[in-house]
Each structure stands twice: as structure tokens, then as C-alpha cells.
Amino acid sequence: MTVTIWHNPACSNSRGALKLIRDAGFDPVVIDYLDSPPDVAMLRQVLAESGLDAQALVRSKEAQFAELGLDGADENTLLAAMAAHPRLINRPVVRTPKGTRLCRPPETVLEIL
């Protein structure tokens, strides 16, 4: 089974989810989404797979969120902002054939392994 994680090594939740994946015996595809950010189409796909909306995926407490004036922004605006400024993407996002989850808390990943 292919397991893919959008990972930020500086994030404790991301590190925790990655450890749980590896402890379960998987060798995941690790994407440093800050260096290789998803485009709007990929963000839409992840939202569709996870059942989340853009508001749930965006880091609204990130300084850039306020700097860009995103409070009250619509879905398209949030997606474009996340694609252009990947620091705004909440993490970790994990995708497997069993589903896609925003793994906060990290143990959420166990639902799709």
C-alpha cells in the first residue's frame, strides 16, 4: 500500500504521524510540501478525498493568513493562497488507498493504515 505524507519536519504533529506510519511497517513517500507545494488542483483533490473544506486545511493562526487578509475569504481564494504560500497548509496530510486525512492529532493516521 502506498502511503504519502505531506510533511514538515519542524512540526511535532507531522513527526508523530510519520513515526506512527513507520512503526506500522510502512515506508511512506515523504513530501516536504514547503519545498514542493501542491497546486490548487491537488489541494482540491485532497479536500474531496478527505471531506474537508479549505477553511479546515488552512492555518488561520499563521501570520501570513492575517498579512494576506484571508479572514472571511472564499474557498477559491484560500486554495490559491495555500498553493502560493504553502506555510498556510495545515499538516500533516496523509493519503493512502484507504483515505486521506489531516492527521491532527497524529493518531488520526491509524484510521487509514
Secondary structure, 3 states (H helix, E strand, C coil): CCCEEEECCCCHHHHHHHHHHHHCCCCCEEEECCCCCCCHHHHHHHHHHHCCCHHHHECCCCHHHHHCCCCCCCHHHHHHHHHHCHHHECCCEEEECCEEEECCCHHHHHHHC
